[in-house]
Amino acid sequence: MKTNIFISILIALLITACAESKFEPNSTDKIAPQALEVTTVESIPGGAKIYFKLPVETDISYVKGEFMSNGVKRIVRSSIYNNYLLVEGLGSTNPVEITLYLVDHSENSSSPVVRSFTPTTPPIFTILGSIDVIPDFGGITAKWDNPTKTEICFSFMVEDSVGVLQDYEITFNNEEQGSFSLRGFDTDERLWGVYLRDKWGNKSDTLSVRRSPFFEEMLDKKKFFEVALPGDNTSVRSGRPLSFTWDNDLNTIWHTEPGVADGTPPQHFTICFGMDVEAKLSRFVLYSRAESYYYGQHNLRFFQVWGTKELLHEKSDQDYWRSNDWKADWFLIGDYEVVKPSGLPGSQYNELDKAVQDAGFNFPIPLETDQVRYVRFEVSQTWANSAALHFAEISFYGDDFIDN
């Protein structure tokens, strides 16, 4: 009993001590730290890197820089564990004067150190100057260089019925070499525009050009047929053949038998657009199986598409078709991935993911791609990494040069 009483008293004392310690105010002083030493000022696109050397002190917290930008005072900070202060997001190449302070734990500031720099050209203007707008199927494609990989908002504009540019579509991109296409237009020449914004609110001028899109239409699916090449997964589960993927019905799907010999990844299937068709493709849209299979089971995830105008070997040449020898006579149209926008793991998905899949996954085909009659898919991985395939529909777009 005495032991229990002793333990209870000890715990109470510890709790009291902790509570008192918790609310004890931190010690402060009014002693300013020494000034930092600026060693180098390096101009960068839209800003600068200001390298410094810290004094030998223990009571220092961070480095602060103050400067004016477009009439507004801006403050940037750097941890003392870095050796430079980063200034970015400036929208011009005008000279900037910056005042630097070293701040201690009591928020005392050192005496100011003033430096100046001239930013190099901000990324939005460098990117705008690199944009090339070229005619494409049913619209235009814009390509650009973004060497600093800055996150940029691209606002694309299209001429309306009275000749005025109107905002049409936006996209965000930070790729070193980026591109974006606008489609769904006729072949009439019109004015196209694009302007850029960055995350700091800087806006570029508008680049405008006149371009005439190439003719684009959906290829006639009534002419499609399956080409059962050796090595293709031609199995059919529960009466759902490959032809269901070009019947214009998203409620019917193609489904192969799991575990068949030709279901071992990579899995193949081959489509002919018609014996009288040599199509210049612009894109294709893949509709995965929905219901409870969003981004799951046998839906395609990683795959390649190959094309050719003619089959140069007979189907009886098993070694040719079952090896990679056939690739010497075909050309690679593209290497593709079905991307889940949310990035959620496994079979998880959100409403955005669902909406994107329901709309169909739109895969572009390079403009320089040659005409084709046959396409062969090589599926390296499904969402479940399974030995079977299923999806609902596939639509190919371009020009088959047939006057209907």
C-alpha positions in Angstrom: 0.0 0.0 0.0 2.8 2.4 0.9 4.5 1.7 -2.5 1.3 2.6 -4.4 0.9 5.8 -2.4 4.6 6.7 -3.2 4.1 6.1 -6.9 0.9 8.2 -7.0 2.7 11.1 -5.3 5.6 10.8 -7.8 3.3 10.8 -10.8 1.5 13.9 -9.5 4.7 15.7 -9.0 5.9 14.9 -12.5 2.6 16.1 -14.0 2.9 19.3 -12.0 6.5 19.9 -13.1 5.6 19.2 -16.8 2.7 21.6 -16.6 4.8 24.3 -15.1 7.5 23.7 -17.6 5.0 23.8 -20.5 3.8 27.3 -19.7 7.2 28.8 -18.8 7.9 31.6 -21.2 10.9 31.2 -23.5 13.8 33.5 -22.7 14.3 36.4 -25.1 16.8 39.2 -25.5 17.2 42.4 -27.4 20.7 41.7 -28.7 20.8 41.7 -32.5 23.0 39.2 -34.3 26.0 40.2 -36.4 25.4 41.0 -40.1 25.8 38.2 -42.6 28.4 38.3 -45.3 27.2 38.1 -48.9 29.7 36.2 -51.0 28.1 35.9 -54.4 25.0 37.2 -56.2 23.9 35.0 -59.1 21.2 36.2 -61.5 18.7 33.6 -62.6 15.6 33.6 -64.8 13.1 35.9 -63.0 15.2 36.2 -59.8 18.6 35.6 -58.2 20.5 33.3 -55.8 22.3 35.3 -53.1 25.0 33.3 -51.4 26.1 34.2 -47.9 28.3 33.3 -45.1 27.0 33.2 -41.5 28.8 34.7 -38.5 29.9 32.3 -35.7 26.8 32.6 -33.5 24.4 30.1 -31.9 21.4 32.4 -31.6 20.4 32.7 -35.2 17.2 31.6 -36.9 16.9 32.5 -40.6 18.0 35.0 -43.3 15.5 37.5 -44.5 15.4 39.5 -47.7 13.2 42.5 -48.5 12.6 44.1 -51.9 10.0 45.9 -54.0 8.3 44.2 -56.9 5.6 46.0 -59.0 5.2 48.5 -56.2 4.6 45.8 -53.6 7.0 44.9 -50.8 8.1 41.2 -50.9 9.9 39.2 -48.2 11.8 36.0 -48.8 13.5 33.8 -46.2 16.1 31.1 -46.1 17.0 28.6 -43.5 20.4 28.9 -41.9 21.0 25.4 -43.2 21.2 26.7 -46.7 24.0 28.8 -48.0 21.9 31.0 -50.3 18.7 33.0 -50.4 16.5 32.3 -53.4 14.5 35.1 -55.1 12.2 34.0 -57.9 8.9 34.9 -59.6 9.9 38.3 -60.9 8.2 39.3 -64.1 10.8 41.5 -65.7 14.5 42.1 -66.2 14.5 45.4 -64.2 17.3 45.8 -61.7 16.3 44.9 -58.1 17.7 46.2 -54.8 17.4 43.8 -51.9 18.0 44.3 -48.2 19.3 41.3 -46.3 19.0 40.7 -42.5 20.1 37.9 -40.2 17.3 37.1 -37.7 17.8 35.4 -34.3 15.5 33.3 -32.1 14.1 36.5 -30.4 13.3 38.0 -33.9 16.0 40.6 -33.5 17.4 41.6 -36.9 21.0 42.4 -37.8 22.1 45.5 -39.4 21.0 45.6 -43.1 23.2 44.5 -46.0 22.1 45.9 -49.4 22.8 44.2 -52.7 21.4 44.6 -56.2 20.9 42.2 -59.1 19.3 42.1 -62.6 17.2 39.0 -63.2 17.6 37.2 -66.5 14.5 36.8 -68.7 11.6 35.3 -66.7 10.6 31.8 -67.8 7.1 32.8 -69.1 8.8 35.0 -71.8 11.5 32.5 -72.7 8.8 29.8 -73.1 6.5 32.1 -75.1 9.3 32.8 -77.5 9.9 29.1 -78.0 6.3 28.2 -78.8 5.7 26.7 -82.3 2.0 26.4 -83.3 1.6 23.9 -86.2 -1.5 22.7 -88.0 -2.8 19.4 -86.8 -5.7 17.0 -87.4 -8.9 18.9 -86.5 -7.0 21.8 -84.9 -3.5 22.8 -83.9 -0.6 21.6 -81.8 1.6 23.9 -79.8 5.1 22.8 -78.8 7.5 24.6 -76.5 10.8 24.4 -74.5 10.8 25.0 -70.7 14.5 24.6 -69.7 13.8 25.6 -66.0 10.8 23.2 -65.8 8.7 26.0 -64.2 5.0 25.2 -63.6 3.2 27.3 -66.2 -0.5 27.8 -67.0 -1.1 27.9 -70.8 -4.3 29.7 -71.9 -5.3 28.8 -75.4 -7.5 31.1 -77.4 -9.6 30.6 -80.6 -11.1 33.1 -83.0 -14.9 33.5 -82.6 -17.5 34.2 -85.3 -16.7 37.9 -85.4 -12.9 37.5 -85.5 -12.1 38.1 -81.8 -9.8 35.7 -79.8 -11.7 34.1 -76.9 -10.3 31.9 -74.1 -11.0 28.3 -75.1 -8.9 25.9 -73.0 -6.2 25.9 -70.3 -3.5 23.4 -69.4 -0.7 23.3 -66.7 2.7 22.0 -67.6 6.2 21.9 -66.2 7.9 19.5 -68.7 11.2 20.5 -70.3 9.7 19.9 -73.7 5.9 20.3 -73.7 3.1 20.2 -76.1 -0.7 20.6 -76.3 -3.3 20.1 -79.0 -6.7 21.7 -79.6 -9.0 19.5 -81.7 -12.6 19.3 -83.0 -12.4 22.1 -85.6 -13.1 22.1 -89.3 -10.4 22.9 -91.9 -11.1 26.6 -92.2 -8.2 29.0 -91.5 -8.7 30.8 -88.3 -6.7 32.8 -85.7 -5.3 30.9 -82.7 -3.7 32.4 -79.6 -1.9 31.5 -76.4 -0.7 33.4 -73.3 1.1 32.2 -70.2 0.8 32.8 -66.4 3.1 31.6 -63.7 2.3 30.8 -60.0 3.5 34.3 -59.0 0.8 36.0 -61.1 3.1 37.1 -64.0 1.4 37.1 -67.4 2.9 37.1 -70.8 1.7 38.8 -74.0 -0.5 36.8 -76.4 1.1 35.0 -79.2 -1.4 34.8 -82.1 -1.1 32.9 -85.5 -3.3 32.0 -88.4 -3.5 28.2 -89.2 -5.7 25.8 -91.1 -6.3 22.4 -89.4 -6.0 19.2 -91.3 -9.2 17.1 -92.0 -10.0 14.6 -89.2 -12.8 12.2 -88.7 -13.4 8.9 -86.9 -12.4 6.0 -89.0 -15.3 3.8 -90.2 -15.6 1.0 -87.7 -17.9 -1.0 -90.0 -14.7 -1.9 -92.0 -12.7 -3.1 -88.9 -11.9 -6.7 -88.4 -9.7 -8.7 -86.2 -6.5 -10.2 -87.6 -5.7 -13.4 -85.6 -1.9 -13.4 -85.8 0.2 -16.1 -84.1 0.9 -15.0 -80.5 -2.2 -12.8 -80.3 -4.6 -13.4 -77.4 -7.7 -14.3 -79.5 -9.5 -16.1 -76.7 -13.0 -15.1 -75.9 -14.7 -15.3 -72.4 -18.5 -15.7 -72.2 -19.2 -14.7 -75.8 -17.5 -11.3 -75.7 -15.2 -11.0 -78.8 -12.7 -8.3 -79.8 -15.2 -7.0 -82.3 -17.3 -5.7 -79.4 -14.6 -2.9 -79.0 -15.7 -1.3 -82.3 -19.5 -1.7 -82.0 -20.0 1.9 -80.6 -21.6 0.4 -77.5 -19.8 1.1 -74.2 -22.0 -1.5 -72.5 -20.4 -4.4 -74.4 -16.8 -5.3 -73.7 -14.1 -7.6 -75.1 -12.9 -10.2 -72.5 -10.3 -12.9 -73.0 -10.0 -16.1 -71.1 -7.7 -15.8 -68.1 -4.7 -18.2 -68.1 -4.5 -19.1 -71.8 -1.1 -19.6 -73.3 -1.2 -16.4 -75.3 -2.4 -14.4 -72.3 1.1 -14.3 -70.8 2.4 -10.7 -70.8 3.2 -9.1 -73.1 -0.2 -9.8 -74.7 -1.0 -8.9 -78.3 -4.1 -8.2 -80.5 -4.3 -6.9 -84.0 -6.9 -4.8 -85.9 -7.2 -4.1 -89.6 -9.0 -0.9 -90.6 -10.2 -2.3 -93.8 -8.5 -3.8 -96.9 -9.2 -0.5 -98.8 -7.9 1.7 -96.0 -4.5 3.3 -95.5 -5.2 5.8 -92.8 -3.1 8.7 -91.6 -3.9 8.5 -87.9 -4.1 11.5 -85.5 -5.2 9.9 -82.3 -7.2 7.1 -80.7 -9.6 7.0 -77.7 -9.6 3.9 -75.4 -12.6 3.3 -73.2 -11.8 0.9 -70.4 -14.3 -1.4 -68.7 -16.2 0.5 -66.1 -18.8 -0.9 -63.7 -16.7 -2.0 -60.6 -13.5 -2.2 -62.7 -12.3 1.4 -62.8 -8.5 1.3 -63.1 -8.6 -2.4 -62.2 -8.4 -6.0 -63.3 -7.7 -6.7 -67.0 -8.0 -3.1 -68.2 -5.0 -1.9 -70.2 -2.3 0.1 -68.4 1.0 0.0 -70.2 1.1 -0.8 -73.9 2.7 -0.1 -77.3 0.9 0.3 -80.6 2.7 -0.8 -83.8 1.6 -0.2 -87.4 2.1 -1.4 -90.9 0.5 -1.1 -94.4 1.1 -4.8 -95.3 1.6 -8.1 -93.7 4.9 -9.3 -95.1 4.8 -12.8 -93.6 2.1 -15.5 -93.7 0.3 -16.4 -90.5 1.8 -19.8 -90.7 5.2 -18.4 -89.9 4.9 -19.1 -86.2 8.5 -18.3 -85.3 8.3 -14.8 -86.9 5.1 -13.7 -85.2 5.8 -15.2 -81.8 9.3 -13.7 -81.5 10.1 -10.0 -82.0 11.1 -10.5 -85.6 7.8 -8.9 -86.8 8.9 -5.6 -85.3 11.6 -5.2 -88.0 8.8 -4.9 -90.6 6.4 -2.7 -88.5 7.0 0.7 -87.0 6.3 1.9 -83.4 3.4 4.3 -83.4 3.6 5.1 -79.7 4.4 3.9 -76.2 1.4 4.6 -74.0 0.2 4.5 -70.4 -3.3 4.9 -68.9 -2.8 7.4 -66.1 -5.0 7.6 -63.0 -5.1 11.4 -62.3 -5.3 11.1 -58.6 -2.4 8.7 -58.3 -4.3 6.8 -55.6 -2.8 3.4 -54.9 -4.1 0.0 -56.0 -7.8 -0.2 -57.0 -8.7 3.1 -55.2 -10.1 6.0 -57.3 -12.0 9.2 -56.8 -14.7 11.1 -58.8 -12.1 12.8 -61.0 -10.5 9.5 -61.9 -14.0 8.1 -62.7 -14.9 11.0 -64.9 -11.6 10.8 -66.8 -12.1 7.1 -67.6 -15.7 7.6 -68.5 -14.7 10.3 -71.1 -12.2 7.9 -72.7 -8.4 8.0 -72.6 -7.2 10.2 -75.5 -3.9 9.1 -76.9 -2.2 11.4 -79.6 -0.3 10.0 -82.5 2.8 11.9 -83.8 2.0 14.0 -86.9 4.9 12.5 -88.8 3.6 8.9 -88.4 3.2 7.1 -91.7 -0.2 5.7 -93.0 -1.3 2.3 -91.7 -3.8 -0.4 -92.5 -3.0 -2.7 -89.5 -2.3 -1.8 -85.9 -1.0 -4.4 -83.4 -1.1 -3.7 -79.6 1.5 -5.1 -77.3 0.2 -4.9 -73.7 3.0 -5.2 -71.2 0.8 -4.7 -68.1 -2.9 -4.5 -67.1 -4.0 -2.8 -63.9 -4.0 -6.1 -62.1 -0.9 -7.3 -63.9 -3.1 -10.2 -65.1 -2.9 -12.7 -67.9 -6.1 -11.6 -69.6 -7.5 -8.5 -71.3 -10.7 -6.5 -71.4 -11.9 -3.1 -72.4 -15.1 -1.6 -73.8 -14.4 0.4 -77.0 -11.7 1.9 -79.1 -12.0 4.7 -81.7 -9.4 5.8 -84.2 -9.3 9.3 -85.7 -7.5 10.7 -88.7 -8.0 10.7 -92.5 -8.6 7.5 -94.5 -8.5 9.5 -97.8 -11.8 7.8 -98.8 -14.5 10.1 -100.3 -17.6 8.8 -98.5 
